[in-house]
Amino acid sequence: MVHFEPHTPRRPDILVVGEALVDIVHRADGSVDERPGGSPANVALTLGRLDRSPRLLTAIGDDAHGRLVRAWLAESAVILEGAASARTSLASAHLDEQGSARYDFAITWEIDTARTRRADALHVGSIAAVLDPGAHAVADLVDTHHRRALVSYDPNVRAGLIDDEDAVRSLVAALRTQADVVKASDDDIAWLHPGEDVVSVARRWAAEGPALVVVTLGARGAIAVVRGEVLRVPGVPVELVDTVGAGDTFMGTLIDGLLQTGAYGAEARRVLADLSTARIDSILRRSAAAAAVTVSRPGADPPRLAELDP
């Protein structure tokens, strides 16, 4: 078994690709507030707060909402890439009394990847991976990084934006087979594979290519499939405020934990293959702990490194 130091000797270059937007949150008590968000942006924010200084390739308008997003990301050391779009995308989140969110979207997604350099770790997902015209650019970046970087993918399905369900399922399947790490929620699994058992689906996905498949189960924790073995991680008890950004926090912290083992660049796949079950379990538990912090406060507000590893 390979022994890894707690921190790798070289700081890996991380590229996150996807939507950054403003969440207009309608709470059960009738209050409304506006907060920056977007699944990939939340992942980048999490990595920034864990002292990773990621790059985020996205599309943001030169408007008041765009300035709000830029300031939010800069405060957590996220480096923005990509030209300004016509307007900043919006998502309206309607929270029920249990804090669960239902979304409506007004999304603009077109990116120019011509000047984007290859990274040691690439994360893609959510709306950006399936919404044209930008989805083609995302697919090209995944193809460019395949077997040359740690590639992670979170489908984070937004059913309200989907017209052609079969086409989206095909896109998701193509992306997950090229990824080294796939993280999905049980809701994603239910939409992608209606009526099927979560563990059975995770096993099948793992057999198709990824070295690690993780499915989050909300308060019930998460399951993971690695080398054919199923790991189960319990949820972290916490007083729930809302679930906004919880899965993205889990994803960002999972990436951070894997980077700590040296799983990036061309060596990512080999390192993942050598990771012990105990090490993966520890990374997953830390990811669950980070997500618990996020759900304990309003909006996508992941913990900083000092909060997570005091």
C-alpha positions in Angstrom: 0.0 0.0 0.0 1.3 3.5 -0.9 1.8 5.9 2.0 0.7 9.5 1.5 1.7 12.5 3.5 -1.1 14.7 4.8 -0.4 17.4 2.3 1.0 17.0 -1.2 4.3 18.7 -2.1 2.9 20.6 -5.1 -0.2 22.8 -5.0 -2.5 21.3 -7.6 -4.2 23.6 -10.1 -8.0 23.1 -9.9 -10.5 24.1 -12.6 -14.2 24.1 -11.9 -16.5 24.6 -14.8 -20.2 25.6 -14.6 -22.9 28.1 -13.7 -22.6 30.9 -11.2 -25.9 32.6 -10.5 -28.0 34.4 -7.9 -30.4 32.3 -5.8 -33.6 34.2 -5.0 -34.7 32.3 -1.9 -38.4 32.3 -0.9 -38.6 30.9 2.6 -41.6 29.2 4.2 -42.2 32.2 6.5 -42.7 34.5 3.5 -39.3 36.2 3.6 -37.2 36.6 0.4 -33.5 37.1 0.1 -30.9 37.0 -2.7 -27.7 35.0 -2.4 -25.0 34.0 -4.9 -24.9 30.3 -5.8 -24.9 27.8 -8.6 -23.8 24.2 -8.0 -20.3 24.4 -9.6 -19.8 27.9 -8.1 -20.6 26.4 -4.7 -18.1 23.7 -5.2 -15.5 26.3 -6.2 -16.4 28.3 -3.1 -16.0 25.3 -0.9 -12.5 24.6 -2.3 -11.6 28.3 -1.9 -12.6 28.2 1.7 -10.4 25.1 2.1 -7.4 27.2 0.9 -7.3 25.6 -2.6 -7.6 28.8 -4.7 -9.6 27.2 -7.5 -10.3 28.6 -11.0 -14.0 28.9 -11.9 -14.8 29.0 -15.6 -18.2 30.5 -15.9 -20.5 33.1 -17.4 -21.6 36.2 -15.3 -23.2 39.4 -16.5 -21.8 42.9 -16.0 -24.8 43.8 -13.8 -25.8 44.2 -10.1 -26.3 40.4 -9.7 -22.9 39.8 -11.4 -21.1 42.1 -9.1 -22.7 40.3 -6.1 -21.4 37.0 -7.4 -17.9 38.3 -8.2 -17.5 39.8 -4.7 -18.8 36.6 -3.1 -16.3 34.4 -5.0 -13.4 36.8 -4.5 -13.9 36.8 -0.8 -13.1 33.1 -0.8 -10.1 33.2 -3.1 -11.9 31.8 -6.2 -10.3 33.0 -9.4 -12.8 33.8 -12.1 -12.3 33.0 -15.8 -14.5 33.5 -18.9 -15.9 36.5 -20.7 -18.9 38.4 -19.3 -22.3 37.2 -20.5 -25.3 39.3 -21.5 -26.8 38.9 -18.0 -26.3 37.0 -14.8 -28.3 33.8 -14.4 -31.0 33.5 -11.7 -32.5 30.6 -9.7 -35.6 31.0 -7.6 -35.5 28.6 -4.7 -38.8 27.9 -2.8 -38.2 26.4 0.6 -40.7 24.3 2.4 -41.1 24.1 6.2 -38.5 21.4 6.4 -35.9 23.5 4.5 -36.0 21.5 1.3 -35.7 23.6 -1.9 -37.7 23.6 -5.2 -36.0 25.6 -8.0 -37.0 27.7 -11.1 -34.3 28.9 -13.4 -33.4 31.7 -15.8 -30.1 30.5 -17.1 -27.6 31.8 -19.8 -24.8 29.3 -20.4 -22.2 29.9 -23.1 -18.5 29.8 -22.5 -15.2 30.2 -24.4 -12.6 27.7 -23.5 -10.0 28.7 -26.1 -7.7 30.3 -23.5 -8.4 27.8 -20.6 -5.3 25.9 -19.7 -5.4 22.3 -18.6 -5.6 21.7 -14.9 -4.5 19.0 -12.4 -8.1 18.5 -11.3 -11.3 19.3 -13.2 -14.8 19.4 -11.7 -17.9 19.7 -13.9 -21.6 19.2 -13.3 -25.2 20.3 -12.9 -26.9 22.6 -15.4 -23.7 23.5 -17.3 -23.1 19.9 -18.3 -26.4 19.5 -20.1 -27.5 22.9 -21.3 -26.5 24.0 -24.8 -24.5 25.7 -26.1 -22.1 25.5 -23.3 -22.5 21.8 -22.6 -20.5 21.0 -25.7 -17.6 23.0 -24.3 -17.9 21.2 -21.0 -17.8 17.8 -22.7 -14.6 18.9 -24.7 -12.9 19.9 -21.4 -13.7 16.5 -19.8 -12.3 14.7 -22.9 -9.2 16.8 -22.8 -8.6 16.1 -19.1 -9.6 12.4 -19.1 -6.7 10.3 -17.8 -4.6 13.5 -17.5 -6.2 14.9 -14.4 -8.5 14.1 -11.5 -12.0 14.4 -13.2 -15.0 14.7 -10.9 -18.6 15.0 -11.9 -21.9 15.8 -10.1 -25.0 15.5 -12.3 -27.1 17.5 -9.8 -30.2 17.1 -12.0 -32.5 20.2 -12.4 -35.6 18.6 -13.8 -37.3 21.9 -14.3 -34.9 22.9 -17.0 -35.0 19.6 -18.9 -37.1 19.2 -22.1 -35.6 16.1 -23.6 -35.1 13.6 -20.7 -33.6 10.9 -22.8 -31.0 13.2 -24.2 -30.0 14.4 -20.8 -29.7 10.8 -19.5 -27.4 10.1 -22.4 -25.3 13.1 -21.6 -25.0 12.2 -18.0 -24.0 8.6 -18.9 -21.3 9.8 -21.2 -19.8 12.2 -18.6 -19.8 9.8 -15.7 -18.0 7.1 -17.7 -15.1 9.6 -18.3 -15.0 10.8 -14.7 -12.7 9.4 -12.0 -15.1 10.4 -9.2 -18.9 10.8 -9.5 -21.1 12.2 -6.7 -24.9 12.2 -7.0 -27.8 12.6 -4.6 -30.5 10.0 -4.1 -32.9 12.4 -5.8 -30.6 12.4 -8.9 -30.6 8.6 -8.9 -34.4 8.6 -8.7 -34.7 10.9 -11.7 -32.0 9.2 -13.8 -33.1 5.6 -12.9 -36.8 5.7 -11.8 -37.7 2.9 -9.4 -34.2 1.4 -9.2 -32.2 0.7 -6.0 -29.6 3.3 -5.1 -26.9 0.9 -4.3 -27.5 -1.2 -7.4 -27.2 1.9 -9.5 -24.0 3.1 -7.8 -22.5 -0.4 -8.3 -23.4 -0.2 -12.0 -22.0 3.3 -12.4 -18.7 2.2 -10.7 -18.4 -0.7 -13.1 -18.7 1.6 -16.1 -15.5 3.6 -15.3 -15.3 5.8 -12.2 -12.9 4.7 -9.5 -15.2 6.2 -6.8 -19.0 6.6 -6.9 -20.7 8.4 -4.0 -24.5 8.9 -3.5 -25.6 11.3 -0.8 -28.7 10.4 1.1 -29.5 13.6 3.0 -29.8 13.2 6.7 -29.1 9.5 6.3 -25.5 10.1 5.2 -24.0 8.6 2.1 -23.0 5.4 0.4 -19.9 4.9 -1.8 -18.8 2.2 -4.1 -15.0 1.7 -4.6 -13.4 -1.5 -6.0 -16.8 -3.2 -5.8 -17.1 -2.6 -2.0 -19.9 -0.5 -0.6 -19.1 1.9 2.2 -21.7 3.5 4.3 -21.2 6.9 6.1 -23.8 8.0 8.6 -25.3 11.5 8.6 -24.1 14.1 11.1 -26.9 15.2 13.4 -27.5 18.9 13.1 -30.3 21.5 13.5 -31.4 22.0 9.9 -31.9 25.5 8.5 -32.0 24.7 4.8 -30.4 22.2 2.4 -29.1 24.8 -0.1 -25.5 24.0 -1.1 -25.2 20.9 1.0 -24.4 18.5 -1.8 -21.9 21.0 -3.3 -20.1 21.4 0.0 -19.9 17.6 0.2 -18.5 17.5 -3.4 -15.9 20.3 -2.8 -14.7 18.7 0.5 -14.5 15.3 -1.2 -12.3 16.8 -3.9 -10.1 18.5 -1.3 -9.7 15.2 0.6 -8.7 13.3 -2.5 -6.2 16.0 -3.5 -4.6 15.7 -0.1 -3.7 12.1 -1.0 -1.9 13.1 -4.2 -4.8 12.1 -6.5 -4.4 14.7 -9.2 -2.7 15.1 -12.6 -1.8 12.1 -14.6 -1.2 10.1 -11.4 -4.8 10.6 -10.2 -6.1 7.2 -11.3 -3.2 5.2 -9.9 -3.4 7.0 -6.6 -7.1 6.4 -6.3 -6.6 2.7 -7.0 -4.1 2.5 -4.1 -6.2 4.4 -1.5 -7.2 2.3 1.4 -10.8 1.8 2.3 -10.1 3.4 5.7 -8.7 6.6 4.0 -11.7 6.9 1.7 -14.0 6.4 4.6 -12.3 9.2 6.5 -12.5 11.5 3.5 -16.2 10.8 3.2 -16.9 11.4 6.9 -15.1 14.8 6.6 -17.2 15.6 3.6 -20.4 14.8 5.5 -19.3 16.9 8.4 -18.7 19.9 6.1 -22.2 19.5 4.5 -23.7 19.4 8.1 -22.1 22.8 8.7 -23.7 24.2 5.5 -27.2 22.9 6.3 -27.0 24.4 9.8 -27.0 28.0 8.4 -28.9 29.7 5.6 -27.8 29.5 2.0 -24.7 28.0 0.5 -22.3 28.9 3.2 -19.7 26.1 3.5 -17.2 26.0 6.3 -13.7 27.4 6.2 -10.7 25.2 6.9 -10.4 26.4 10.5 -14.0 25.4 11.1 -13.7 22.0 9.5 -10.2 21.0 10.8 -9.9 23.1 14.1 
